[in-house]
């Protein structure tokens, strides 16, 4: 079968492949669109399921699970002013480091204090 631009565009629309990837898949299957679609889907799945990023994702998930019960609190005279989950605080410090540093300095020089507390499990929770 012939390889046409319409077939390439169809594969690109369905899989997000580049022109070159779609053309190569069609060449490998003799112009069969369904077979080329299967090849391209298998390639995209293997990239998502394997690679150096999987270790990073696993560690990020583990960190999120372990830190889910930890809260960051800002207190003034033992009254809680702000209470946020630790992962949100870490994300803020990573994406807005200057704001996090200024906020922490502000807390140090005022009547506020910064606390990290582990939430106690409720009845029925582990």
C-alpha positions in Angstrom: 0.0 0.0 0.0 1.1 3.6 -0.5 2.1 6.0 2.2 0.0 9.2 1.8 0.0 12.5 3.7 -3.5 11.7 4.8 -2.3 8.5 6.5 0.5 10.3 8.2 -1.8 13.1 9.4 -4.2 10.5 10.7 -1.5 8.8 12.7 -0.2 12.2 14.0 -3.7 13.2 15.1 -4.3 10.0 17.0 -0.9 9.5 18.6 0.8 12.9 18.6 3.7 11.4 16.7 6.0 13.5 14.5 5.8 13.3 10.7 9.0 11.2 10.7 7.7 8.8 13.4 4.4 8.4 11.5 6.2 7.8 8.2 8.6 5.3 9.6 5.8 3.4 11.3 3.8 3.3 8.0 7.0 2.1 6.1 7.5 -0.7 8.7 3.9 -1.9 8.2 3.8 -1.5 4.4 1.3 1.4 4.6 -1.2 -0.3 7.0 -2.6 2.4 9.2 -3.9 0.2 12.0 -0.6 -1.7 12.3 1.3 1.6 12.3 -1.0 2.9 15.0 -0.3 -0.1 17.2 3.5 0.4 16.7 3.3 4.1 17.7 1.1 3.4 20.7 3.5 0.7 21.9 6.4 3.1 21.5 4.7 5.8 23.6 3.7 3.3 26.3 7.2 2.0 26.7 8.6 5.5 27.0 6.1 6.3 29.8 6.6 3.1 31.6 10.4 2.9 31.4 13.3 5.3 31.6 15.2 7.4 34.1 12.2 9.4 35.1 10.4 6.4 36.7 12.8 6.4 39.6 12.2 10.2 40.1 8.4 9.7 40.0 8.5 6.8 42.4 10.6 8.9 44.9 8.2 11.8 44.5 5.2 9.6 45.2 6.9 8.2 48.3 7.8 11.6 49.6 4.2 12.8 49.0 2.8 9.8 50.9 5.2 10.2 53.8 4.7 14.0 54.1 0.9 14.0 53.7 0.4 14.0 57.5 3.0 16.8 58.2 1.6 20.3 58.5 3.5 23.6 58.5 1.9 26.1 60.8 2.5 29.8 61.4 1.5 30.8 65.0 1.2 34.0 66.9 0.9 33.6 70.7 -0.1 30.0 70.3 -2.9 30.9 67.9 -2.6 29.3 64.5 -2.6 31.9 61.7 -1.8 29.7 58.7 -1.8 25.9 58.5 -0.8 24.2 55.2 0.3 20.7 54.2 4.1 20.2 54.1 4.1 19.2 50.4 2.5 22.6 49.5 5.1 24.4 51.5 7.9 22.5 49.8 6.4 23.2 46.4 6.2 26.9 47.3 9.8 27.0 48.4 11.0 25.2 45.2 9.0 27.4 42.8 9.2 30.7 44.7 12.4 30.5 46.7 12.8 34.3 47.2 9.2 34.6 48.5 9.8 31.6 50.9 13.1 33.1 52.2 11.5 36.6 52.7 8.5 35.0 54.5 10.8 33.0 56.8 12.9 36.1 57.6 9.7 38.0 58.3 8.6 35.3 60.7 12.0 35.4 62.5 11.8 39.2 63.1 8.2 39.4 64.2 5.9 37.9 66.8 5.1 34.9 64.6 6.7 31.4 64.9 7.0 28.6 62.3 6.1 25.0 63.4 6.1 21.6 61.6 3.8 19.2 63.2 2.9 15.6 62.3 -0.9 15.1 62.3 -2.0 12.4 64.7 -4.1 9.6 63.0 -7.8 9.7 63.7 -9.7 6.6 64.9 -9.8 4.1 62.1 -6.8 5.5 60.3 -3.3 3.9 60.2 
